[in-house]
Amino acid sequence: MKKVVIYSDGACSGNPGPGGWGAILRYGEHELELSGGERDTTNNRMELLGVIRGMESLKEPCEIEIYTDSQYITNAINKGWLKSWKARGWRRKDGELKNIELWQRLDELLAEHKTKFFWVKGHAENPYNNRCDALAVRQRDIFAGR
């Protein structure tokens, strides 16, 4: 099974507002940068799409280390929130779960790959996280018409 590292980040101007996501995939000496965005979105959607689009770009099941500055995502996976939401019919303990379709897609992708999620501090000294942030901000600015 191939071992891949994915870094991802999202950015949004306003919440909701124009947003972007960025992902960097690393496999051995190879790197692939991905990015995209939406005109009217939220930061959490962009964070999720960075992870999802990175995972979707893989052509076969892989062992993946995923690095994100989104504690929402890392906690959802590492603390079992995602499994609880799914068991409750895609609802949080205290009500509505937003971005259900994205959480469901992530759940599908998690079933295809062996994954570990790691939180990294945003806007700090991690060059890959900073590059993902730059990709996301560039897309956000494009969708904002800047």
C-alpha positions in Angstrom: 0.0 0.0 0.0 1.4 3.4 -1.0 2.1 5.9 1.7 0.9 9.4 0.9 1.0 12.6 3.0 -1.8 15.2 2.4 -1.7 18.8 3.7 -4.9 20.8 3.4 -6.3 24.2 4.3 -9.3 26.3 3.7 -9.9 30.1 3.6 -13.1 32.2 3.6 -13.7 35.9 3.5 -16.9 36.3 5.6 -18.7 33.3 6.8 -20.5 32.8 4.5 -18.6 34.4 1.7 -16.1 33.6 -1.1 -13.8 30.8 -0.1 -11.0 28.6 -1.3 -9.3 25.4 -0.4 -5.8 24.0 -1.1 -4.2 20.6 -0.8 -0.7 19.3 -1.3 -0.1 15.6 -1.8 3.3 14.1 -1.2 4.3 10.6 -2.4 8.1 10.0 -2.2 9.7 12.8 -4.1 6.5 13.7 -6.0 4.2 16.5 -5.0 0.9 17.6 -6.4 -0.9 20.9 -5.6 -4.6 21.1 -5.8 -7.0 24.0 -5.2 -10.5 25.3 -5.8 -13.2 27.4 -4.3 -16.7 28.6 -4.2 -18.4 32.0 -4.5 -20.7 31.6 -1.4 -19.4 29.2 1.2 -18.1 28.8 4.7 -14.7 28.2 6.2 -15.6 24.7 7.4 -16.8 23.7 3.9 -13.5 24.8 2.5 -11.5 23.0 5.2 -13.5 19.8 4.4 -13.1 20.2 0.7 -9.3 20.5 1.0 -9.2 17.1 2.7 -11.8 15.5 0.4 -10.4 16.7 -2.9 -6.9 15.5 -1.8 -8.2 12.1 -1.0 -10.4 11.9 -4.1 -7.3 12.5 -6.3 -5.8 9.1 -5.2 -6.2 6.4 -7.8 -6.0 3.4 -5.3 -6.3 2.7 -1.6 -3.4 4.3 0.3 -2.0 4.7 3.7 -2.5 8.5 4.3 -1.3 10.9 6.9 -3.5 14.0 6.7 -2.3 17.3 8.2 -4.8 20.1 8.7 -5.1 23.2 10.9 -8.8 22.5 11.4 -9.4 21.1 14.9 -13.0 20.6 13.8 -11.9 18.0 11.3 -9.2 16.3 13.4 -11.5 16.2 16.4 -14.3 14.7 14.3 -12.1 11.9 13.3 -9.7 11.4 16.2 -12.4 11.9 19.0 -15.0 9.8 17.2 -17.5 12.6 16.5 -17.9 11.4 12.9 -18.9 7.9 14.0 -21.4 9.3 16.5 -22.9 11.7 13.9 -23.3 8.8 11.5 -24.9 6.5 14.2 -27.4 9.3 15.0 -28.5 9.6 11.3 -26.0 12.3 10.5 -27.1 14.5 13.5 -25.1 16.1 16.3 -26.0 15.3 19.9 -27.5 18.8 20.1 -29.1 19.0 16.7 -28.3 19.7 13.1 -25.1 18.7 11.5 -24.0 21.2 8.8 -22.3 20.0 5.6 -23.8 16.5 5.8 -22.9 15.7 2.2 -19.3 16.6 2.8 -19.1 14.5 6.0 -20.7 11.6 4.2 -18.3 11.9 1.3 -15.3 12.0 3.8 -16.7 8.9 5.6 -16.8 7.1 2.2 -13.2 8.0 1.5 -12.1 7.0 5.0 -13.5 3.5 4.2 -11.3 3.2 1.2 -8.0 4.3 2.8 -6.0 3.8 6.0 -5.8 7.2 7.5 -4.3 9.1 10.4 -5.2 12.8 11.0 -2.9 15.3 12.6 -3.5 18.9 13.7 -0.9 21.5 12.8 -1.0 25.1 14.0 -2.1 27.4 11.2 0.0 30.3 10.1 3.0 28.9 11.9 6.3 27.3 10.8 4.9 24.4 8.8 5.8 25.2 5.1 3.3 22.8 3.7 0.4 24.2 5.7 1.5 27.7 4.8 1.6 26.8 1.1 -1.9 25.3 1.4 -3.1 28.5 3.0 -1.6 30.5 0.1 -3.4 28.2 -2.4 -6.7 28.6 -0.5 -6.4 32.4 -0.2 -5.6 32.7 -3.9 -8.8 30.8 -4.8 -10.8 32.8 -2.3 -9.6 36.0 -3.9 -10.5 34.7 -7.4 -14.0 33.9 -6.2 -14.2 37.3 -4.5 -13.3 39.0 -7.8 -9.9 40.4 -6.5 
